[in-house]
Amino acid sequence: MRRLQIFPDSERSALQLREFRWVWCGESMSLIGSQISVLALPTLLVLSLHASPLQVSFLSAAQYAALIAMMAPAGRLADSQNPRRVMMAANAARAAAVLVVAVTAILGQISVVLVICAALVIGAGQAVGDTAWSAALPRLLHGPAMAGGNSLSAQSQYLAFSVGPPIAGLLIGTIGRGPAVLVDAATFIVAAACVTALRQAATPARLSAGTDSADPAEQAEKPQSRSALRYVWHTADLRAVAFASATANLGHQIIQGIYIVFVYRVLGLSPTLLGIAFGIGSAAGILGARLAAPAARRFGRGAALLLSTTLAGASWLIVLLPGPPAFVAVTAAAAIISLSMPLFGVVQATLRQEITPEDSQGIAAAGISAIALSSVPVGFLIGGVIASVVGLRIAILTGSVVAMSSGIWCVPLVARLRRAERLPANAKPSDVGDGPHTLAKLER
């Protein structure tokens, strides 16, 4: 009888590398802590400071605005600096910001302005830390192990979505909103300690070889000096993925910014029930991440991207149906979103890493993220305005329709990536698509 395998071959290959194993564990811990704050910080605003829907939306908009503003510098740092130092600094900054919020909340000195300032630091730290890790991963892992590493990272994210909210609801209900935030600060410290495992293999080859030059003329030609946005714009497959992500994010964040308000005030769920619903629903994300590679092989990468982003957008409509109990509707919507989004995320991340040269991983990741996230603050603010003017239900309906329309950007990818999959391994990049690094370059 064949022994049951917890991890498929590609994931086991990634876990065999000590450096990946340690950083993955640290990042997984910090993701769980962050999910506690994702629920605790808006809860502080809604229940302690009696914030309006627009103020709650502005909290998330501020965090993403800082994330986007730091994305281009983060891409250059990822391609030109030691990722260990970059990731440790990013985790330390986020830990300090969360710690300030927790202490002031415990002392009764918390304010809307303070929480928003902390969100700015958290967003900037996330841009730097996540981009550095995204660039370091393909330097550590290659071939199937790289896809396995992306799958494990996505599974960690959805494991955090699954266990973080129930823990947050339990902590908020037992020890209070302020002390609950302390857990997030502790997990950032743990993540910083785990990053110390990164060694020379994760460092850009230019630094490892000691060939960096201070000559401005030479520096202008280096990959880290390129424009991240221009790089993505001139790469057809990356451009399509980036715009699909931006459209989807616009729709999702129209809803996300006011969703907790909707659940508390319209559906009447408590923080504990909301945390449980998010946790149960988000567990489907682990399955979605593990199905990404098989789904891409079965349907083709373009079709997998198209189906996953469209289905994720449609899932919000469940909470507007009159029949299901509120807890069931919130749980079902979270489950469908969690199943769909990692399919998109893992496939697009592996595509990007395969078609991008080693010394441009940072700017490619930063460019896609900058475009994809550029719509997030706009979505939060639009959602807050729509909810304030015409109601929460209309805001959710609007966001769902916008998110579903993101699939339009993936339609050209379906045919182009299918042609690339049928090409022999020695085909030239010019055989399909446009741009300097289209999928045909490295598609197998």
TAGI-V262904 format. One record per run of one state. SS is the DSSP state (2 for helix, 1 for strand, 0 for the rest). FROM is the first residue (numbers start at 1). TO is the last residue. If there is no record, write none. Layout:
# TAGI-V262904
SS | FROM | TO
SS | FROM | TO
This chain:
# TAGI-V262904
0 | 1 | 8
2 | 9 | 15
0 | 16 | 17
2 | 18 | 48
0 | 49 | 52
2 | 53 | 69
0 | 70 | 70
2 | 71 | 80
0 | 81 | 82
2 | 83 | 107
0 | 108 | 111
2 | 112 | 140
0 | 141 | 143
2 | 144 | 174
0 | 175 | 176
2 | 177 | 195
0 | 196 | 199
2 | 200 | 202
0 | 203 | 204
2 | 205 | 208
0 | 209 | 215
2 | 216 | 219
0 | 220 | 222
2 | 223 | 225
0 | 226 | 227
2 | 228 | 233
0 | 234 | 234
1 | 235 | 235
2 | 236 | 267
0 | 268 | 270
2 | 271 | 282
0 | 283 | 283
2 | 284 | 299
0 | 300 | 300
2 | 301 | 320
0 | 321 | 325
2 | 326 | 355
0 | 356 | 357
2 | 358 | 373
0 | 374 | 375
2 | 376 | 389
0 | 390 | 391
2 | 392 | 422
0 | 423 | 428
2 | 429 | 431
0 | 432 | 434
1 | 435 | 435
0 | 436 | 438
2 | 439 | 441
0 | 442 | 444
